[in-house]
Amino acid sequence: MTLRGTVTGELRKGIVLHPDPVRRARLEKGKREVLAQWLDGRILGIADDIAERWGELSRG
């Protein structure tokens, strides 16, 4: 299984836009743990740090 780098950016965007800071922190932790465990080394396209930054910047 692989994942495009832009998908990690979209996930990040959704997390930063979440209105509840407690839920936002839980989502971020879960995303980090799940992606690291399941998709380590299998994210295609752009670098993970770029996707993360894109997600933050594109929140509208």
N, C-alpha and C positions, 0 to 999 in steps of 0.2 A: 504494500500500500504506500502511495506517495501523496504529497499534498503540495499544491502550488504555493509559493511564498506569499502571493497576494491574499490568499485565504487567511494566513496568520495576521495580516494587516487588517482584514475585515473583522476578524475576531477581536483584535485589539480595539478597533474603532467602536464596536458594540459595547465593549467593556467600559471604555472611558466615557461613553455617553450615558451609562446607567446612572440614574439619579441617586440611588442608595449607596453611600460609601462602604458600608459593611458588606453588602452584596457584591459590589464592585471588587473589593479585596478578595472575597471568596472566589469569584469568577476568575480573577487574574491568577490566583494560586492554582486553581484547578486546571486552567489552560496551560500554565507552565508545566505542571506535573504530567498531564496527559500527553501533551505534545512531546515532551522530553522522553517519556517512556515508550510511546507507540510509534513515534515518527522520527526518532533521532537519526539524522543523516539521510532522511528521505523527503526533505522539503525541496521542491524544485523551483527554479526561476530566480528569485531575488534572495539576497541574504536575509536571514532572520531579523537582524538588527535594523535593516532598512525597512522591512515590512512592519516592524513594531513602531518605528518612528513615523512611517506613513500613516498608520492607524491613528496615532496621536494627532498628527497635523490635519488629517482630513475629517476631523470630527464635526466640522461645520462651523 
